[in-house]
Amino acid sequence: MNIGISLPLPAYHVDIAFMARKAEALGFESIWCAEHPIIPVHSTSRFPGSEDGVIPESYSHFIDPFVALARASGATTTLKLGTGIVLVPEHNPLLLAKEIATLDLFSGGRFLFGIGAGWLREETQIMGGDFDHRWTQTREAILAMKELWTRPEAEFHGKYYNFPPVKSYPKPAQKPHPPIFVGGNSRPAIRRAARYGQSWHAFRVRAEELPPLLKNLRDQIQAEGRPAEACGFSVRYGVRVVGPRGDTARRDPEEPGRVFVGTAAQVAEQLKPIVDLGPTHAIFDCRTGSYPELLETMERLAGEVWPKLEGRTA
């Protein structure tokens, strides 16, 4: 299993190049950047990452993931670069395919394409997406991008995207294309991951809730006629690791089961039921602490927590 670290919110006060080099030196496999271009002032949508459903104020402070990951790419040599996640219906697939191919080529094939269809209706609609059919739109966009990435001349004719034969270069360094991590905790998201993804990406799903979802994933992969290894699963959680005398009191919104807080031994114990399920990637973010706390968490996660867990490959 590989471990990744996510850029904090807000990330514009962070030296991304320094953080990326540090992650690489510590043995992290990847660095990730999420996306929300905008957050509507007035919304009735529930935030899926907490029990109360309130959208955190920090969510209006996301940076552009491709600019951030390009910065990280230029400062590192082996660190992989993940979008966790890109809201596909909010992009033109011809432009998105170009951005991804360019970043993958310039980084030497290090891009990991984490995707989602979005949960914030008002944002999707403002950005021009069809919220009620966002997964259908996402699937069309992915199919269109695969054509652009793999064919000398590509064309696509669908409900949402329709273009005649075009040439689009460069092609991604990874063949046939960068791996697709399909985000979303719902069964429809799992079905889509089984259909065209290389990983189902679970966001802060409690350990006890994962087994039935993983069974559903395996069943769906089999129903699609794909080999079992064609689509794995990855997880993302919040984390804050402190020293023996550090502050282990939970802060809002560090919910048990969704955010792991404590000393290295305590966090390792909280993580073990998830690690035992065999995810290919575990991605962590530290969003309630300061930048020094983030750096401490990175150091302790890689140097103290992970060695306590079996199967460490980071």
N, C-alpha and C positions, 0 to 999 in steps of 0.2 A: 504494500500500500504506500502511496505517495502522499506527502503533505504539502499543502499550499497555504499561502497567507494572502489575505485580502487587504487592499489599500483602505485606510480608515476614512471615516466621514467627520468633517470635511478633509479632503486630501490636499487641498491647495496650500496648506501650511507645512506640508511634509516634503522633504527632499526625496523625491521618488527614485532618483538615481542611487542615492545612498541606501535607501531602504531595499532596493532591488539587489544591490551588491551584497548587502548584509544577509538578505534571505538566501542568496546563492552560496555565500561563504558558510552559512549555518547548515546547509544541506537541504533546504526546502527545494522541492521539485518545481514549484510554480508560484507565480504571483498573479492575483486576480483583481479585476476592476469591474464593478457593477455599473448599471446605467439607469438613470431617470432624467431625461432631458428637462422636464418641467414637473412641478407639482401644483395642481390647481388649488387656488385659494379656497374654493368651495367644492366639497366633495362629499358624497354619501358612501363611497367605497370603503370597505374594511381592510385594514392592513393585516396580511396573513401572518406576520412575524411575531405577533404578540396576542395575548389573551383578550385585551380590551379593544383591539382593532383600530387603535388610534395611530394615524400616520405620524412617525417621528418628524420633528422639525428638521432634523439633519438630512432628511431625504430630499430637501430642496437644494442640497449642496453637493450633489454628485458632479464629478468632473467627466470630461469626455473620455471614454475608455480607450479609444484607439490612439489618441494623442498621448495619454498616460502610459500605455503599454509600449508605444514606440520609444518613449523616453527610457523605460525600463530595459527595452531590448538593446539600446545603444550602450547601456552601462554594464551589460552582462554578456556571458558567452554560452551558458547552458540552461539558464533559468527559463522555464516555459511560461507562456504569456496567455492568461485566460480571461475571457469575458464572463463575468458571473453575476448577472447575465445581460445579453443584448436583447432589447425588446424589438423583435423582428418586424412586427406590423407597423412600427413607427419609422421604418426605413424604406427607401427605394432599393430593391434588391440588386439592381445594376451597379449602383454606387457602393452598396455594402459589400458586394462580391469583390469589387475593385480594392476597397480598403483592406479586406481580409487577405486577398492574394498578395498585395504589396507588403503588408506586415509579415506575412508568413515567409515570403521570399527574402526580404531584407533581414529577417531574424534567423534565417537558416532552418526554417521548418519547425518553429517553436510555438506556433499559435494553437490554442485550444478554444474552440468555438462554443461557448456556453450561450444557449438561447432560451427565450421564453416568449410567451404571448402576452404577458401582462395581466395584472389583477386590478389596475386602477382605470376604471371605465372612462372617467373624465379626461385623463391624460391621453389614453388611446384615441379618443374621439378628437381631441384638440390637435393631435399629431397626424390625423387623417386616416387612422385605422378603423376597421369594422369590428368593434368590441364583441358583438354578439357572435361573430363568426371568425374570431381572431386566430383560432388554431387552424382553420381552413386556409386563411390568408397566410399564416406562417408556413404551412406545408407548401403552398404554392411558391412562396418566396424561396424556400430551401431547394425545391426542385429546380427553379429557375437559376439559382446560384450554382447548383451542381452542373447544369448545362454550361454556364459561363466558365466554370473552373476546368472543365474536362474536354471541351470541344474546341477545335480551331475556329469554327463558326457555330454560334449558338442561336437558337430561337426558342421562344416559348409563347404558348397561347393558352391562357387560362382566364378565369373570371376576374381576377384582380390585377394580373400582370400579363401584358400582351406585347411582344416585340418581335419584329422580323429578324432574319439572320443578321447577326452582328459579330464583330471580332472584339475580343476583350483580353488584353494582356496587361501585366504578366499573369501567368498561372501560379497557383500556390506551389511552394517547394514540396509539401507533403502530397503524396498521391494516394488515392485520387483527389483528396481534399483534406483539410484539417478535420480532426475528430469533432463530432457534434455532441455536446452535452445538453440534453433536453431538460430544462428546469421546470419545476411545478410539482406540487404534492398531490394532485388529483389523479384519479384513475384515467381520465382522458389523456393527461400529460404522460402517464406511464405507457399508455397504448401507443402514443406517438413516438416515444423513445424506442419502444420495441420495434416500431415500423421502420424508422429511418435514422435513429441515433446510434451513437457508439457508447453512450452512457445515459442513464437516468440520473439527474442531479436533484437530490432531495434537500430542501431548505429547512433546517431546524426542526426536523421531524424527531419526536421523542423516540428513544430506543425501543420502547415497548410497542410502538405503533409501526415500526419498520417491517417486521416479519410478514404480516399479511400483504403489505404492499409489494414486498420482494417476491412473494409467491405469485402475485398477480403479474409482475414484470416477467417472471420466467414463463408463465402460462401464455402471455401475449407474444413473447419472442417465439415460442414454439408454434403458436397459431399463425405467425407470419412466415413460418418456414425458414427462419434464420437459425444458424447454429447458436448454442447457448452462450458461447463466448463473444458473439457479435455485439452484444450490448451489456456492459456491466453497470455498476451504479456507483455514484459518488455522493458525498454528504458535505453539508456546510453547517457550521455551528459558530456561535460566539464563544470566546474564551478569554480568560484573564488569569494568568498564572503568577503567583507571588512567592516571595521567599518565606522561610519558616516563621518569621515574625510579621509578615505582610498582612494587609487588610483583606480578609476573606469574606467580609460582609457583602451580601449582594446589593447591587445598586439598581435602581430603575433604569432600563427594563431587563435586567439579567434574570430571566426566568429559569428555574430549574428544569433540566431536560432540554432546554434550547440554548442555554449559555452555560459553559462550564467554568466555575470559579473556585480557586483554592490554591493550595500548595501543589507542587508537582505530583506528589503521591495522591492527593485528593483528586486532582484533575485526571490523572491516569486511571483511577478507580472509576470515575464517572464515564470515561471514554471506553473502557474495556468492553461493555456490552455491544457497543457499536462496531468497534474494531473486530470483534468476534464474528460479525456478520459478513465480513470480507469486502468492504468497499475498495475500489481501485484508487480512489482519491479521497482525502479528507481535507477540506478547506476551512480555514478559521479566520475570523475577524475579531478585532478588539476595538469596540466602538464607544465604550463608556469611560475609557481612561484617557490619560494624557499621552502625548507622543513618547515620553520616557517610559510610561507603563506599557505602551505597545512594544517598544524595543525590548523591555525586560521580558514580556510575554513571549516574544519571538525566541529569545535566547533560552528561556527556561523550557519552552515547548519543544524545541529541537534538541536541547542538551540534557534535559532532565525528565520530561514527560515521555517522549517517544522511546527512549531506551528501556523504559519500564514496560512497554507494550510489545508483544510478540509480533513478528512479521514486519519489523521496521525495514523499509528500503530507502527512506529519504536520506 
